[in-house]
Amino acid sequence: MFDAAGIPYPPTSLDQAWTWDQFVEVAKQLTIDANGKHPGDAGFNKDNIVQYGAYVNQYTWQLEVWALSNGGSFFSPDGKSVVFDDAAIEAIQKVVDLHLVDNVAPLNDGTQDNGFTSSIGAGNVAMCTEGQWATGFRGAGFDGIDYGVAVLPYMKEKVTIATGGPTGVFATTKHPQEAADFLRWYNSEENGMNTIMAGWWMPTKQNYYTDETLLKSWVDDCAFRAALPADAYKTAIVDVALDTNVTHQSAWYYTPNMFDVIRTLQPAMVEAINGSKTVKEVIDSVRDAMQANLG
């Protein structure tokens, strides 16, 4: 889609990251109605769009990155209080407005974590935000789609969030040594290399990011990452992952009952996404319930 429009690909390094406004402008250039018109053109028909410029994943936990980028937050640092301050609300409204106002994104109610599959994977959206696990979608039925990787645009601060599936042992276990041995085996890169090379997982040990030989073993030697290509993956994902000024942990690492909060907010957000309420109205309507979820 970029090639057809003669538009340069999105930047793959932080120092070249687009501002939010730049991102929206490019998305408009890539959005086309049935008559070949773009948002802002005379006669553009927002009800007959055949190609969208972008889709920003609206699944609840993925919206946190935009709150942080706009200088806001979802929760207090100790995880005990719901914040969802003005900056966070403004950021989420900007995401929602990609469809409602800017006319560059398809309508998606945000109740499913399907950013890639419902956008680039569907073949009618030029850009989407998704976890790096989308790298592996080339081997999951999307082989014919030629896509790459780029750094996120930013509102005020360059930010991304990191997440994963931590494992642990119950303190009450009767087999602490066996459990520890299993976790040591389960979490070693050598034993998880199949999923890493499938493009789904990333290594957890830092030396896999800093040692050139180890880095090559899971980036350059991975067909899915090499197709992005590998150099773009290294600057857009590896370098960003190592930058602790940019990469933040997802809120559920320090916030209790995070999934209860998501279950409260997610269905309510549908009304903001479809435009029947503003994001502020939605947040205000469930703020007390979200606080109760935290305990």
Backbone bond lengths (Angstrom), bond angles and torsions (degrees), N, CA, C in turn:
res aa  C-N    CA-C-N  psi(-1)  N-CA   C-N-CA  omega(-1)  CA-C   N-CA-C  phi
1 M - - - 1.465 - - 1.529 111.44 -
2 F 1.329 115.95 -39.45 1.464 119.90 176.32 1.524 110.10 -64.41
3 D 1.332 115.69 -44.98 1.462 120.04 -179.27 1.528 110.82 -61.65
4 A 1.324 116.20 -42.96 1.462 120.25 -178.50 1.526 111.56 -63.92
5 A 1.345 115.34 -33.08 1.467 120.02 -179.23 1.522 112.48 -87.89
6 G 1.342 117.00 -8.71 1.458 120.65 -177.99 1.514 112.99 68.46
7 I 1.334 115.71 32.16 1.465 121.64 -178.16 1.527 109.17 -106.93
8 P 1.330 118.91 132.93 1.472 120.85 177.44 1.523 110.91 -59.40
9 Y 1.327 116.27 149.27 1.460 120.71 179.11 1.526 110.73 -65.21
10 P 1.331 117.94 156.73 1.469 121.19 176.50 1.527 110.55 -60.21
11 P 1.328 117.92 152.75 1.467 121.41 -177.14 1.522 112.57 -66.64
12 T 1.326 115.13 147.28 1.464 120.76 -178.72 1.524 112.55 -110.52
13 S 1.327 117.72 6.22 1.467 120.21 177.49 1.523 109.40 -130.25
14 L 1.323 115.81 148.67 1.460 121.41 -174.90 1.519 113.25 -58.76
15 D 1.319 116.75 -38.20 1.461 119.01 -176.19 1.526 112.42 -68.24
16 Q 1.333 116.69 -13.30 1.462 121.06 178.73 1.533 112.27 -109.70
17 A 1.323 117.31 7.77 1.469 121.18 -174.90 1.525 111.97 -55.96
18 W 1.317 115.88 139.66 1.457 120.81 176.70 1.523 110.85 -71.66
19 T 1.319 116.29 147.88 1.456 120.08 165.30 1.527 107.27 -73.71
20 W 1.320 116.06 166.48 1.468 119.32 178.31 1.533 110.62 -59.46
21 D 1.324 116.81 -42.15 1.465 120.05 -178.70 1.528 111.37 -64.02
22 Q 1.332 117.01 -38.07 1.467 119.89 176.74 1.529 110.55 -64.31
23 F 1.315 115.45 -41.76 1.462 121.48 178.32 1.531 110.51 -59.29
24 V 1.325 116.97 -46.76 1.466 120.69 -179.57 1.527 110.67 -63.98
25 E 1.322 116.75 -39.83 1.465 120.11 -179.28 1.528 111.24 -63.74
26 V 1.330 117.31 -43.00 1.465 119.93 177.75 1.526 109.91 -65.92
27 A 1.339 116.43 -39.29 1.466 120.09 178.46 1.528 110.98 -60.28
28 K 1.323 116.91 -36.09 1.470 120.00 177.41 1.527 111.01 -65.82
29 Q 1.326 116.14 -39.78 1.467 119.80 179.34 1.524 111.71 -65.09
30 L 1.335 115.96 -26.17 1.462 120.91 -177.74 1.527 112.86 -95.61
31 T 1.330 117.09 -5.05 1.465 121.76 178.21 1.527 109.07 -91.73
32 I 1.320 116.10 128.27 1.469 120.94 -173.88 1.528 110.00 -134.85
33 D 1.332 116.52 132.98 1.461 118.83 173.57 1.531 109.34 -90.55
34 A 1.313 116.39 -178.52 1.469 120.62 -174.25 1.525 113.05 -63.51
35 N 1.334 116.55 -17.97 1.463 120.49 179.42 1.522 112.66 -102.49
36 G 1.349 116.03 11.95 1.456 120.00 177.12 1.518 114.71 79.74
37 K 1.328 117.27 13.78 1.463 120.75 -179.32 1.527 110.90 -94.62
38 H 1.330 115.40 157.02 1.459 122.95 -178.69 1.528 110.04 -113.57
39 P 1.343 117.89 159.85 1.465 119.83 174.70 1.528 110.38 -53.04
40 G 1.309 115.99 132.49 1.462 120.64 -177.43 1.516 113.09 98.51
41 D 1.337 117.13 -20.93 1.465 120.43 176.44 1.530 109.82 -74.94
42 A 1.313 116.66 146.70 1.459 120.66 174.21 1.526 109.23 -62.41
43 G 1.333 115.95 129.56 1.453 120.33 178.60 1.513 115.11 85.68
44 F 1.342 117.72 3.15 1.470 119.95 177.78 1.521 109.58 -60.49
45 N 1.335 116.70 134.07 1.463 122.19 -177.83 1.522 109.94 -110.29
46 K 1.324 116.45 102.05 1.466 120.63 -177.81 1.523 112.39 -68.72
47 D 1.316 117.05 -14.18 1.464 120.54 179.87 1.527 112.71 -94.18
48 N 1.322 116.65 3.96 1.469 119.73 -179.36 1.529 109.89 -139.51
49 I 1.334 115.28 50.71 1.463 121.46 -179.23 1.527 109.33 -84.68
50 V 1.315 116.35 132.22 1.467 120.63 179.83 1.524 112.02 -105.58
51 Q 1.321 117.34 -18.26 1.467 121.58 176.56 1.526 108.82 -145.49
52 Y 1.343 114.55 127.73 1.463 120.49 178.83 1.525 110.58 -100.41
53 G 1.323 115.26 150.36 1.454 119.82 -179.23 1.506 114.33 -79.32
54 A 1.343 117.13 -31.43 1.468 118.48 -173.64 1.517 111.50 -160.51
55 Y 1.316 114.29 156.61 1.462 120.97 166.45 1.516 107.90 -140.44
56 V 1.321 116.65 120.10 1.461 121.92 175.31 1.521 107.30 -96.80
57 N 1.316 116.33 121.63 1.461 121.94 -176.26 1.523 110.83 -53.83
58 Q 1.330 116.74 123.21 1.461 122.23 -177.45 1.519 112.79 -103.67
59 Y 1.332 116.56 11.39 1.459 119.08 174.23 1.528 107.27 -63.01
60 T 1.309 117.60 134.40 1.463 122.78 -161.80 1.521 114.69 -49.60
61 W 1.318 118.44 -49.75 1.465 118.92 -174.93 1.528 111.36 -67.20
62 Q 1.337 117.51 -27.62 1.460 119.85 -179.30 1.532 112.72 -74.78
63 L 1.317 117.54 -15.90 1.467 120.43 178.41 1.526 112.49 -72.70
64 E 1.330 116.82 -17.30 1.466 120.12 -177.03 1.522 112.49 -58.79
65 V 1.315 117.41 -35.75 1.462 120.29 -176.53 1.525 111.37 -59.79
66 W 1.328 116.99 -33.27 1.470 119.89 -178.62 1.517 111.24 -76.11
67 A 1.324 116.59 -33.50 1.465 119.59 174.31 1.522 110.00 -61.23
68 L 1.329 116.26 -45.70 1.465 120.99 179.16 1.526 110.70 -64.49
69 S 1.312 116.99 -41.68 1.454 120.73 -179.38 1.525 111.90 -63.87
70 N 1.321 116.36 -28.43 1.467 121.01 -179.48 1.525 112.33 -91.62
71 G 1.348 116.23 7.65 1.456 120.29 178.87 1.510 114.27 85.10
72 G 1.329 117.26 13.58 1.458 121.33 -179.54 1.511 112.14 -110.48
73 S 1.316 116.05 -168.75 1.465 120.43 178.56 1.519 109.94 -158.19
74 F 1.310 115.02 158.74 1.459 121.90 175.61 1.527 111.26 -87.29
75 F 1.337 116.01 -39.87 1.459 120.81 -174.14 1.522 110.47 -136.29
76 S 1.325 115.82 162.23 1.461 120.85 174.71 1.521 108.98 -69.56
77 P 1.344 118.09 156.71 1.470 120.93 -177.36 1.523 114.16 -57.50
78 D 1.344 117.22 -27.84 1.467 119.24 179.23 1.523 112.07 -86.80
79 G 1.329 117.46 -0.93 1.452 121.36 176.98 1.513 114.84 74.03
80 K 1.329 117.44 11.93 1.465 120.40 -174.97 1.522 113.99 -98.20
81 S 1.330 116.52 -15.41 1.462 118.96 -174.76 1.523 111.72 -130.67
82 V 1.326 115.13 139.75 1.455 121.10 172.06 1.521 107.92 -76.17
83 V 1.327 117.30 130.05 1.464 121.40 179.48 1.530 109.48 -106.06
84 F 1.331 117.19 -69.51 1.465 120.98 -177.91 1.522 110.25 40.74
85 D 1.339 114.87 59.21 1.457 121.95 -176.01 1.531 111.37 -74.92
86 D 1.337 115.60 -179.19 1.470 120.20 -176.76 1.524 112.01 -58.27
87 A 1.336 116.20 -37.97 1.466 119.76 -179.37 1.523 110.99 -65.99
88 A 1.334 116.87 -39.09 1.463 120.78 178.16 1.522 110.51 -66.69
89 I 1.324 116.04 -43.81 1.467 120.68 179.78 1.526 110.67 -63.40
90 E 1.328 116.54 -43.03 1.466 120.59 178.26 1.524 110.94 -60.37
91 A 1.322 116.40 -41.74 1.467 120.61 -179.19 1.520 111.36 -63.40
92 I 1.326 116.59 -46.17 1.464 119.90 -179.38 1.525 110.44 -64.62
93 Q 1.335 116.14 -37.61 1.467 119.04 178.35 1.527 110.98 -62.91
94 K 1.325 116.79 -37.45 1.469 119.97 177.34 1.526 110.88 -62.39
95 V 1.324 116.24 -39.05 1.466 119.93 178.35 1.525 110.10 -65.27
96 V 1.329 116.19 -47.55 1.465 121.08 179.59 1.531 111.01 -60.87
97 D 1.323 115.66 -37.73 1.465 120.32 -177.07 1.526 113.69 -70.41
98 L 1.322 117.67 -11.59 1.468 118.93 174.36 1.527 110.28 -56.78
99 H 1.333 115.98 -34.36 1.466 120.40 175.92 1.521 111.52 -91.31
100 L 1.327 116.61 -47.35 1.461 120.75 -171.02 1.524 113.86 -71.08
101 V 1.327 117.01 -36.91 1.466 121.39 -173.07 1.530 112.35 -114.03
102 D 1.329 115.76 -49.41 1.468 119.81 -174.86 1.523 113.14 -78.67
103 N 1.344 115.91 -20.43 1.473 121.15 178.69 1.528 113.16 59.25
104 V 1.339 116.40 36.39 1.467 119.42 -179.74 1.529 112.51 -113.89
105 A 1.330 117.39 -3.93 1.465 120.79 -175.25 1.521 110.75 -128.82
106 P 1.326 117.54 145.77 1.463 120.26 176.24 1.522 110.59 -71.96
107 L 1.317 116.43 158.91 1.460 120.91 175.94 1.518 109.03 -76.51
108 N 1.320 116.33 127.12 1.459 122.59 176.72 1.516 106.02 -144.02
109 D 1.327 118.26 122.69 1.467 119.98 -170.47 1.526 114.31 -72.58
110 G 1.330 118.04 -3.84 1.457 120.27 174.51 1.512 115.31 74.86
111 T 1.324 117.86 10.33 1.463 119.49 -179.47 1.524 112.61 -87.69
112 Q 1.328 116.84 -6.52 1.458 121.35 177.23 1.528 109.29 -125.26
113 D 1.329 116.44 144.10 1.465 120.90 178.46 1.526 108.16 -86.19
114 N 1.333 115.42 71.66 1.467 120.16 -171.00 1.526 111.78 -129.18
115 G 1.330 115.99 39.16 1.457 120.12 -175.62 1.514 114.43 -53.87
116 F 1.323 117.18 -48.72 1.471 120.50 -177.25 1.520 111.62 -74.29
117 T 1.320 116.47 -48.57 1.462 119.53 -172.75 1.521 112.52 -64.61
118 S 1.341 117.36 -29.53 1.460 119.76 -178.77 1.520 112.70 -92.61
119 S 1.321 117.71 2.55 1.463 119.86 -177.54 1.532 110.95 -127.47
120 I 1.327 116.79 -91.49 1.466 119.53 178.35 1.527 110.35 -59.49
121 G 1.320 115.86 -40.61 1.458 119.83 179.89 1.516 113.41 -63.91
122 A 1.334 116.57 -26.88 1.464 120.83 178.50 1.523 111.84 -81.14
123 G 1.341 115.96 -12.65 1.454 120.63 174.75 1.512 116.09 86.25
124 N 1.358 117.98 6.80 1.466 118.36 -177.60 1.530 113.42 -127.35
125 V 1.336 117.01 17.78 1.467 121.43 178.84 1.525 108.21 -133.11
126 A 1.326 116.36 135.07 1.467 120.70 -174.11 1.521 113.76 -82.33
127 M 1.335 117.90 -35.05 1.468 121.47 -177.23 1.520 109.83 -136.85
128 C 1.324 116.13 146.63 1.460 119.78 171.88 1.520 109.12 -148.38
129 T 1.327 115.57 159.78 1.460 120.52 173.34 1.521 108.14 -102.17
130 E 1.321 115.56 137.81 1.461 120.58 -177.18 1.512 108.38 -164.10
131 G 1.313 116.67 162.76 1.455 121.00 175.65 1.517 110.76 -67.54
132 Q 1.342 116.18 163.27 1.466 118.69 -178.26 1.523 111.86 -64.05
133 W 1.335 116.45 -13.09 1.465 118.94 178.64 1.534 111.51 -62.82
134 A 1.329 117.33 -16.10 1.468 119.50 176.18 1.520 111.29 -63.04
135 T 1.342 116.34 -17.43 1.467 120.41 173.93 1.520 110.54 -53.12
136 G 1.320 116.30 -39.66 1.456 121.47 -175.86 1.510 114.83 -77.65
137 F 1.331 117.55 -5.51 1.457 119.26 -178.82 1.524 112.73 -68.28
138 R 1.341 116.81 -17.80 1.473 118.83 175.60 1.524 110.46 -60.49
139 G 1.312 116.24 -28.79 1.452 119.90 -179.92 1.512 112.97 -100.47
140 A 1.345 116.31 15.17 1.466 119.91 -177.57 1.528 111.12 -128.46
141 G 1.315 115.59 40.00 1.452 119.88 175.08 1.511 115.50 98.07
142 F 1.344 117.83 2.14 1.462 120.10 -179.26 1.529 111.02 -117.14
143 D 1.322 115.88 29.66 1.462 121.37 -175.15 1.524 112.96 -59.86
144 G 1.320 117.92 -31.94 1.454 120.65 -174.77 1.515 114.60 -81.94
145 I 1.323 117.61 -3.01 1.462 120.96 -178.61 1.523 109.07 -97.19
146 D 1.311 116.17 122.83 1.464 121.47 -178.08 1.524 108.75 -91.31
147 Y 1.314 116.74 101.52 1.462 120.34 -179.45 1.521 110.90 -128.04
148 G 1.317 115.53 159.32 1.456 121.56 -179.74 1.514 111.03 -125.91
149 V 1.323 116.20 -159.32 1.456 120.99 -177.05 1.522 108.32 -135.87
150 A 1.328 116.83 150.98 1.464 121.56 179.84 1.521 108.90 -150.51
151 V 1.323 116.18 164.93 1.464 120.05 174.73 1.525 108.72 -76.96
152 L 1.321 116.02 156.00 1.457 120.55 178.65 1.529 111.07 -68.67
153 P 1.326 117.33 147.90 1.460 119.01 167.74 1.530 108.10 -70.35
154 Y 1.304 117.20 170.67 1.467 119.13 -178.72 1.520 110.97 -138.41
155 M 1.331 115.18 154.25 1.459 121.43 178.58 1.531 110.83 -91.13
156 K 1.344 115.91 -61.50 1.466 120.49 175.56 1.523 111.34 -122.61
157 E 1.336 116.20 -37.11 1.456 121.59 -178.14 1.524 109.40 -127.55
158 K 1.324 116.59 145.57 1.461 121.64 176.75 1.525 108.30 -78.66
159 V 1.317 115.67 116.84 1.465 121.22 -172.08 1.523 109.86 -143.05
160 T 1.330 115.58 146.60 1.453 120.95 162.66 1.521 107.01 -140.86
161 I 1.316 116.93 167.62 1.460 120.40 177.49 1.522 109.07 -119.63
162 A 1.318 114.91 148.73 1.463 121.60 179.14 1.519 108.93 -116.74
163 T 1.304 115.65 142.32 1.452 119.87 179.28 1.520 109.06 -147.09
164 G 1.299 115.93 173.96 1.453 120.97 -179.55 1.515 109.51 -178.51
165 G 1.308 116.12 -169.31 1.457 120.89 -178.93 1.516 111.65 -116.82
166 P 1.334 118.23 82.81 1.470 120.46 -179.66 1.527 111.43 -61.88
167 T 1.303 116.00 147.96 1.460 121.24 176.58 1.518 109.09 -121.93
168 G 1.309 115.93 152.30 1.459 119.81 -178.35 1.513 111.13 -152.41
169 V 1.310 115.42 -179.55 1.464 122.27 -178.56 1.521 108.27 -123.71
170 F 1.314 117.18 132.93 1.459 120.52 176.59 1.525 109.96 -64.53
171 A 1.322 116.01 137.95 1.462 120.51 -179.58 1.522 111.63 -63.10
172 T 1.331 116.90 -22.09 1.464 120.84 -176.59 1.532 113.17 -89.81
173 T 1.339 117.22 3.00 1.460 118.92 -177.47 1.529 111.54 -59.92
174 K 1.315 115.39 145.08 1.460 120.77 176.66 1.531 111.12 -90.10
175 H 1.322 116.16 -1.67 1.463 120.24 -177.65 1.526 110.29 -132.63
176 P 1.317 118.27 62.45 1.475 120.75 -176.18 1.525 113.26 -61.66
177 Q 1.319 117.81 -40.04 1.457 119.57 -177.87 1.524 111.38 -68.77
178 E 1.331 115.43 -43.23 1.462 119.12 179.44 1.529 110.62 -64.01
179 A 1.329 115.53 -40.04 1.467 119.71 179.37 1.524 110.83 -64.91
180 A 1.331 116.09 -42.08 1.470 120.34 179.01 1.525 110.58 -64.31
181 D 1.320 116.67 -41.07 1.467 120.34 179.02 1.529 110.65 -62.67
182 F 1.343 115.02 -41.43 1.463 118.64 179.84 1.528 111.07 -64.26
183 L 1.332 116.83 -45.10 1.464 119.77 -179.14 1.519 111.55 -63.44
184 R 1.329 115.82 -37.77 1.463 119.84 178.50 1.537 109.83 -62.14
185 W 1.318 115.54 -41.31 1.467 120.09 177.77 1.528 110.95 -70.07
186 Y 1.325 116.88 -46.39 1.463 122.88 -175.02 1.526 111.99 -62.58
187 N 1.336 116.33 -36.76 1.460 120.60 -174.46 1.527 114.28 -92.48
188 S 1.319 117.34 1.41 1.464 118.26 179.53 1.525 109.69 -77.49
189 E 1.331 115.97 139.07 1.459 120.87 -179.75 1.524 111.59 -58.24
190 E 1.320 116.32 -36.46 1.463 119.79 -177.26 1.530 111.27 -60.58
191 N 1.327 116.55 -36.75 1.460 120.00 -177.71 1.528 112.58 -87.25
192 G 1.323 117.22 -10.17 1.461 120.43 178.04 1.513 112.64 -112.92
193 M 1.327 116.63 14.49 1.461 120.02 -174.30 1.529 112.96 -63.77
194 N 1.320 117.82 -27.64 1.467 119.16 178.83 1.526 111.27 -61.30
195 T 1.330 116.78 -44.31 1.462 119.42 -179.38 1.524 111.26 -75.38
196 I 1.328 116.79 -30.55 1.470 119.92 175.85 1.523 109.80 -66.39
197 M 1.320 116.48 -45.43 1.465 120.61 -178.26 1.530 112.10 -73.89
198 A 1.323 117.02 -17.07 1.466 120.22 174.88 1.523 111.14 -79.08
199 G 1.337 115.99 -5.90 1.454 120.49 177.65 1.511 115.03 91.94
200 W 1.343 117.50 -3.14 1.464 120.18 -175.81 1.524 111.69 -81.40
201 W 1.315 116.39 -53.17 1.466 121.03 -175.05 1.520 110.88 -97.91
202 M 1.337 113.38 162.46 1.464 121.35 168.99 1.524 107.46 -118.69
203 P 1.318 118.38 153.60 1.469 120.18 177.06 1.529 110.74 -61.55
204 T 1.323 115.75 154.81 1.467 119.86 178.29 1.525 112.48 -100.31
205 K 1.314 117.47 -20.80 1.467 120.26 -178.11 1.531 110.78 -85.79
206 Q 1.330 115.61 137.09 1.458 121.00 -174.27 1.522 113.25 -62.89
207 N 1.341 116.81 -32.24 1.465 117.45 -176.40 1.529 112.39 -65.92
208 Y 1.319 117.64 -18.80 1.458 120.02 175.44 1.530 112.06 -72.44
209 Y 1.322 116.08 -11.13 1.464 121.61 178.50 1.528 111.88 -104.19
210 T 1.317 116.59 -25.05 1.468 120.34 -173.55 1.521 113.72 -105.77
211 D 1.322 118.06 -24.51 1.458 121.79 177.83 1.533 108.79 -86.90
212 E 1.317 117.58 121.63 1.462 121.74 -173.54 1.530 112.82 -59.60
213 T 1.328 116.56 -39.12 1.467 119.49 -179.17 1.520 110.99 -67.34
214 L 1.339 116.14 -45.11 1.460 119.81 178.89 1.527 111.02 -66.73
215 L 1.326 116.76 -39.62 1.465 120.50 178.87 1.530 110.57 -60.72
216 K 1.314 115.62 -44.10 1.468 120.01 178.86 1.520 111.22 -61.43
217 S 1.330 116.89 -34.18 1.459 120.77 -174.51 1.522 112.82 -63.43
218 W 1.346 117.90 -28.19 1.467 118.86 -178.20 1.530 113.74 -117.51
219 V 1.337 117.37 -3.54 1.468 119.70 176.33 1.532 109.97 -110.57
220 D 1.326 117.45 -68.74 1.472 120.66 -178.17 1.521 112.10 -62.63
221 D 1.343 116.55 -35.90 1.462 120.06 -176.43 1.525 112.89 -87.44
222 C 1.322 116.97 1.86 1.467 121.64 176.60 1.526 108.00 -97.40
223 A 1.317 117.43 118.03 1.467 120.91 -175.43 1.523 112.04 -58.42
224 F 1.330 116.60 -36.42 1.460 119.92 -177.49 1.528 111.45 -69.24
225 R 1.345 116.47 -41.82 1.469 119.42 179.49 1.524 111.16 -74.62
226 A 1.321 116.47 -35.12 1.465 120.25 178.74 1.524 111.15 -62.64
227 A 1.339 116.59 -27.49 1.461 120.56 -178.66 1.519 112.71 -75.29
228 L 1.337 118.24 -10.39 1.473 120.55 -173.65 1.527 116.68 -77.59
229 P 1.284 127.21 -34.57 1.470 130.12 3.15 1.530 112.47 -90.18
230 A 1.350 115.12 -175.64 1.460 121.37 -174.63 1.523 112.33 -60.22
231 D 1.320 118.38 -41.38 1.467 120.51 -178.82 1.524 111.07 -62.24
232 A 1.329 116.53 -37.91 1.462 120.24 177.97 1.524 110.31 -67.23
233 Y 1.330 116.90 -39.78 1.460 121.19 178.11 1.522 110.18 -61.06
234 K 1.322 116.43 -41.19 1.469 120.22 -177.63 1.521 111.67 -64.34
235 T 1.326 117.86 -42.64 1.466 119.53 -177.61 1.524 112.08 -80.38
236 A 1.331 117.06 -36.17 1.464 120.24 -176.10 1.519 113.26 -81.98
237 I 1.327 116.90 -27.25 1.466 119.40 -175.51 1.525 112.16 -119.93
238 V 1.319 118.18 -54.54 1.468 120.27 -176.67 1.523 110.94 -63.48
239 D 1.329 117.31 -51.64 1.466 120.18 -179.04 1.522 111.47 -61.50
240 V 1.319 116.36 -39.01 1.468 120.35 179.84 1.523 110.49 -67.92
241 A 1.328 116.83 -40.56 1.464 120.25 179.32 1.521 111.70 -60.87
242 L 1.322 116.80 -33.32 1.464 121.11 -179.16 1.525 112.95 -81.29
243 D 1.315 117.56 -13.27 1.465 121.60 -177.39 1.524 109.62 -89.54
244 T 1.324 116.69 99.57 1.465 120.78 -176.04 1.523 112.90 -73.10
245 N 1.322 117.74 -9.98 1.462 119.94 173.69 1.526 111.23 -78.83
246 V 1.315 115.54 -17.42 1.462 121.08 -176.57 1.524 111.83 -109.69
247 T 1.319 116.73 -41.77 1.457 121.37 -175.45 1.523 111.09 -89.37
248 H 1.337 115.94 123.13 1.460 123.27 -179.88 1.527 109.02 -114.73
249 Q 1.313 115.81 150.93 1.453 118.72 174.96 1.526 109.75 -74.44
250 S 1.314 115.95 144.05 1.455 120.52 176.04 1.527 109.83 -61.84
251 A 1.329 116.43 149.62 1.469 121.42 -173.28 1.519 113.50 -59.41
252 W 1.336 118.17 -25.85 1.461 116.93 -174.55 1.528 113.24 -71.66
253 Y 1.325 117.72 -7.07 1.460 119.40 175.34 1.528 111.80 -74.90
254 Y 1.321 117.29 -23.98 1.464 119.24 -177.33 1.531 112.97 -127.34
255 T 1.329 117.19 2.71 1.460 121.10 -177.78 1.522 109.96 -113.54
256 P 1.340 118.42 120.07 1.466 120.30 -179.66 1.529 111.24 -70.38
257 N 1.318 115.29 149.61 1.467 120.78 174.37 1.531 112.87 57.44
258 M 1.308 116.31 33.43 1.463 120.60 -177.74 1.527 111.72 -57.55
259 F 1.315 116.90 -37.74 1.454 118.82 -177.86 1.521 111.64 -69.16
260 D 1.334 117.36 -29.16 1.461 119.90 174.53 1.527 110.30 -66.44
261 V 1.335 115.82 -39.35 1.468 120.11 177.07 1.529 109.76 -62.63
262 I 1.325 116.39 -44.85 1.466 120.63 179.50 1.523 110.86 -60.95
263 R 1.338 116.43 -42.03 1.466 119.52 -179.61 1.527 111.73 -65.50
264 T 1.334 116.61 -26.33 1.466 120.15 176.17 1.521 111.00 -78.26
265 L 1.321 116.54 -46.14 1.461 120.86 -173.78 1.525 113.37 -77.31
266 Q 1.315 116.37 -38.19 1.464 119.83 -170.64 1.526 114.03 -57.17
267 P 1.344 119.57 -51.69 1.474 118.12 179.84 1.523 112.72 -66.50
268 A 1.332 116.64 -30.50 1.462 119.57 178.75 1.522 111.32 -67.91
269 M 1.334 116.35 -34.37 1.460 121.09 -177.75 1.525 112.94 -64.41
270 V 1.321 117.08 -19.91 1.465 120.11 179.70 1.525 110.36 -57.02
271 E 1.346 116.63 -36.70 1.469 120.01 -178.81 1.524 112.00 -69.23
272 A 1.330 117.25 -29.42 1.469 119.72 175.45 1.521 110.12 -75.69
273 I 1.323 115.78 -38.94 1.460 120.35 -178.14 1.529 111.41 -66.12
274 N 1.343 116.68 -36.96 1.473 118.41 -179.87 1.524 112.71 -88.04
275 G 1.339 116.75 -1.94 1.456 120.54 173.86 1.507 116.13 88.47
276 S 1.337 118.00 3.16 1.464 118.97 -179.84 1.524 112.23 -76.41
277 K 1.341 117.39 -19.91 1.459 122.71 173.97 1.522 108.62 -139.70
278 T 1.325 116.42 159.92 1.463 119.55 172.10 1.525 108.62 -80.99
279 V 1.312 116.45 163.26 1.463 120.11 176.64 1.525 110.02 -60.84
280 K 1.321 117.79 -40.23 1.466 120.90 179.18 1.522 111.14 -60.37
281 E 1.317 117.02 -43.25 1.467 120.10 179.30 1.522 110.75 -62.24
282 V 1.317 116.45 -40.19 1.465 120.23 179.66 1.522 110.91 -66.41
283 I 1.333 116.96 -48.47 1.465 120.37 -179.01 1.519 110.54 -61.17
284 D 1.322 117.36 -44.34 1.468 120.62 -179.91 1.524 111.43 -62.01
285 S 1.326 116.94 -32.34 1.466 120.15 -177.26 1.526 112.98 -74.42
286 V 1.332 117.32 -22.09 1.469 119.81 -177.77 1.525 112.62 -119.57
287 R 1.316 117.54 5.45 1.468 120.34 -176.29 1.530 111.81 -57.60
288 D 1.319 117.25 -48.36 1.470 120.32 -178.72 1.525 111.08 -64.38
289 A 1.316 116.47 -38.74 1.466 119.89 179.67 1.521 110.65 -66.10
290 M 1.333 117.30 -39.05 1.464 120.04 178.18 1.524 110.48 -65.80
291 Q 1.328 116.69 -39.21 1.461 119.27 177.72 1.522 110.57 -63.62
292 A 1.327 116.50 -39.66 1.468 120.35 177.49 1.524 110.54 -63.79
293 N 1.329 117.36 -34.34 1.465 120.95 177.46 1.522 111.95 -59.96
294 L 1.343 115.98 -35.20 1.464 119.50 -178.11 1.519 111.95 -68.89
295 G 1.331 116.32 -21.66 1.471 120.01 178.37 1.510 112.88 91.48
